[in-house]
Amino acid sequence: MNKNVDMEEVIAWKEGLFLFENKDVESIMNLLSQWYDIEVEYRGNKVTELFTAAISRDAPLSKVLGFLEKTGRIHFTVEGKK
């Protein structure tokens, strides 16, 4: 058994949530790219802040990205699946 498993993340996943606890943008976007089948491209300065949030996995991608944009440190442009 893997002792590094975060039980809160496992429980959140079973309850239909993305759980981000002190995650950087790249980690979050890696998960979102797999879940929503999108390609992520980074432009501009790297965002170094860490994010904490619980978001429904049923939420549309636009809502998830909008939530992240509310920090004022990140902006998304969606072009097709990119």
N, C-alpha and C positions, 0 to 999 in steps of 0.2 A: 504494500500500500504506500502511495506517495504521501510523505509527511508534510510536503509543502503545499498541499491543497488548501485553498482558502474556503472554509465551509460557508461563509457568508455569500461568496460568489456562487457556490454550488446551489445553495438554497434560493438565491435570487434568480438564477437561471431556471430552476425548476418552477419558480413562480412567474416566469415569463418576463423577467427584467434583465436589462443590462445593468450591471453594478460596476461603477468606476470609482475606485477608492485610491486617490493620489496617483492617477494615471496621467501619463503625458499624452500629447495630441497624437503622436505616432502610434502608440499602443491602442488608443481609442479608434483611430482611423483604420488600423489593421483589422480590428474586429468588425467595424461597420462595413468595410469593403467586402469582407467575406459574407456577412449576413445579408447585405443589400445587393451583392454582386455588382459592385462599382469599382472603377479604377480611380485611385487617389493620386493627385499630382500636387506637390508643394511648391508654392511661389512665395517670395519675400523672405523676411527674417523668420528664423525658427522661434517658435513660441516655447518658452521654457517652463511656463506655469504647469502645475499639476491640477487635475480636475477630480472632483468627487461628485457623483450623481447616481441616481437610480432612475432608469428610464424604461418604459414598457418596450419590449421587443416588437410589439404590434404597431408602435407609432410609425407613421410615415417618415422616411428619411429626412424630408424637409423640416419636420418638427424637431427631430433630433439635432440637426445642424443648426436650426434656429436657437435651440436651447444653448448650444455651445457658443453661438455668436453673441449671446446676451452678456458674456464676460467682457466684451469690448476689446478683446485681444486677438480675436480670430475672425476671419470672414471667409465664406464659402461662395463659390460660383459653380453652379451645376450646368454642365453641357452634355446632354444625353446621359450616358452612363459613366461620365468622368467628372 
